[in-house]
Amino acid sequence: MTTHQSELDEAARRWAMRVAAPSFEDWDGLTRWLETSPAHLAAYEAAAEDDEWAAAILAKEPPEKKDSRRRQR
C-alpha cells in the first residue's frame, strides 16, 4: 500500500500512462489497485485529468540521446 502522497501520485501517473497505451490489457490489475483505497481512485482521476505531467515527461530526453543526435548531424 502506498503511504506517501508523492508515491501515490507517481503510481497513479504510471497507471494513467499504461491505460493510455493502445496495447493496455491489465484492466483487472487497475481495478484491484483502484479498489484498494479511495485515495487511489482520487489520485488516478487527478492524473488522468491533468496531462501536463505527461507532456513534461514526454518532452524530456535522456542526455545520451540528445548527444548522439548532435554527433550524427
Helices and strands as residue ranges (DSSP letters): H 5-20, H 27-36, H 38-49, H 52-59, H 63-72
